[in-house]
Amino acid sequence: MERAGEFLGRAVHRLKRPDPTFAWLTSTWPALVGQALAAHTRPVRCEDDRLELTSDAKAWQCQLETMQSELCNRINHAWGGTLIREVKFIPAKPGPSGIRHEADNEYKPFIHRRRA
């Protein structure tokens, strides 16, 4: 039996439009990289055989950098052809990341002193 992600990847591939391609990639991202990694990273753009990713912390970016060729292979296999050849990392936009503080390594809480 064929996995739905593989079947849909090939169907969207035939459309030759970037919007459905990116929609497919973002929807299958947790299945491609795993729930833990997907919670801290996300695809930003997929154009011209290049996937741009962002992460909420440098440690997660380093993890993905070591997995670049494996990541390309996983995506291309699920897609049913060559979708990406290169992975590029872009800095996250400043502002609220949408990540709970317990999981955010960059979060620095304010400590208030009591007045005597």
Contacts in CASP RR format, 6 or more apart in sequence:
PFRMAT RR
TARGET T0000
AUTHOR 0000-0000-0000
METHOD contacts of the structure
MODEL  1
MERAGEFLGRAVHRLKRPDPTFAWLTSTWPALVGQALAAHTRPVRCEDDR
LELTSDAKAWQCQLETMQSELCNRINHAWGGTLIREVKFIPAKPGPSGIR
HEADNEYKPFIHRRRA
3 78 0 8 1.000
5 24 0 8 1.000
5 28 0 8 1.000
5 31 0 8 1.000
5 78 0 8 1.000
6 77 0 8 1.000
6 78 0 8 1.000
6 80 0 8 1.000
8 24 0 8 1.000
9 24 0 8 1.000
9 28 0 8 1.000
9 78 0 8 1.000
9 79 0 8 1.000
9 80 0 8 1.000
10 79 0 8 1.000
10 80 0 8 1.000
10 81 0 8 1.000
12 20 0 8 1.000
12 21 0 8 1.000
12 23 0 8 1.000
12 24 0 8 1.000
13 21 0 8 1.000
13 79 0 8 1.000
13 80 0 8 1.000
13 81 0 8 1.000
13 83 0 8 1.000
15 21 0 8 1.000
18 46 0 8 1.000
18 47 0 8 1.000
21 46 0 8 1.000
21 83 0 8 1.000
22 43 0 8 1.000
22 45 0 8 1.000
22 46 0 8 1.000
24 79 0 8 1.000
25 43 0 8 1.000
25 46 0 8 1.000
25 51 0 8 1.000
25 75 0 8 1.000
25 83 0 8 1.000
26 42 0 8 1.000
26 43 0 8 1.000
28 78 0 8 1.000
29 38 0 8 1.000
29 41 0 8 1.000
29 42 0 8 1.000
29 43 0 8 1.000
30 38 0 8 1.000
31 78 0 8 1.000
32 38 0 8 1.000
32 71 0 8 1.000
32 74 0 8 1.000
32 75 0 8 1.000
32 78 0 8 1.000
33 41 0 8 1.000
33 64 0 8 1.000
33 71 0 8 1.000
33 74 0 8 1.000
37 60 0 8 1.000
37 63 0 8 1.000
37 64 0 8 1.000
39 99 0 8 1.000
39 103 0 8 1.000
40 55 0 8 1.000
40 56 0 8 1.000
40 57 0 8 1.000
40 60 0 8 1.000
40 99 0 8 1.000
40 103 0 8 1.000
41 53 0 8 1.000
41 54 0 8 1.000
41 55 0 8 1.000
41 56 0 8 1.000
41 60 0 8 1.000
41 61 0 8 1.000
41 64 0 8 1.000
42 53 0 8 1.000
42 54 0 8 1.000
42 55 0 8 1.000
43 51 0 8 1.000
43 52 0 8 1.000
43 53 0 8 1.000
44 52 0 8 1.000
44 53 0 8 1.000
44 54 0 8 1.000
44 90 0 8 1.000
45 51 0 8 1.000
45 52 0 8 1.000
46 52 0 8 1.000
46 83 0 8 1.000
46 84 0 8 1.000
49 82 0 8 1.000
49 83 0 8 1.000
49 84 0 8 1.000
49 85 0 8 1.000
49 86 0 8 1.000
50 84 0 8 1.000
50 85 0 8 1.000
50 86 0 8 1.000
50 87 0 8 1.000
50 88 0 8 1.000
51 71 0 8 1.000
51 72 0 8 1.000
51 75 0 8 1.000
51 83 0 8 1.000
51 84 0 8 1.000
51 86 0 8 1.000
51 87 0 8 1.000
51 88 0 8 1.000
52 88 0 8 1.000
52 89 0 8 1.000
52 90 0 8 1.000
53 61 0 8 1.000
53 64 0 8 1.000
53 87 0 8 1.000
53 88 0 8 1.000
53 89 0 8 1.000
53 90 0 8 1.000
54 89 0 8 1.000
54 90 0 8 1.000
54 91 0 8 1.000
54 92 0 8 1.000
54 93 0 8 1.000
55 61 0 8 1.000
55 64 0 8 1.000
55 89 0 8 1.000
55 92 0 8 1.000
56 92 0 8 1.000
56 97 0 8 1.000
56 99 0 8 1.000
56 104 0 8 1.000
56 106 0 8 1.000
57 104 0 8 1.000
57 105 0 8 1.000
57 106 0 8 1.000
59 105 0 8 1.000
61 89 0 8 1.000
64 71 0 8 1.000
64 87 0 8 1.000
64 89 0 8 1.000
65 89 0 8 1.000
68 87 0 8 1.000
71 87 0 8 1.000
72 84 0 8 1.000
72 85 0 8 1.000
72 86 0 8 1.000
72 87 0 8 1.000
75 83 0 8 1.000
75 84 0 8 1.000
76 82 0 8 1.000
76 83 0 8 1.000
76 84 0 8 1.000
97 104 0 8 1.000
101 107 0 8 1.000
101 109 0 8 1.000
END
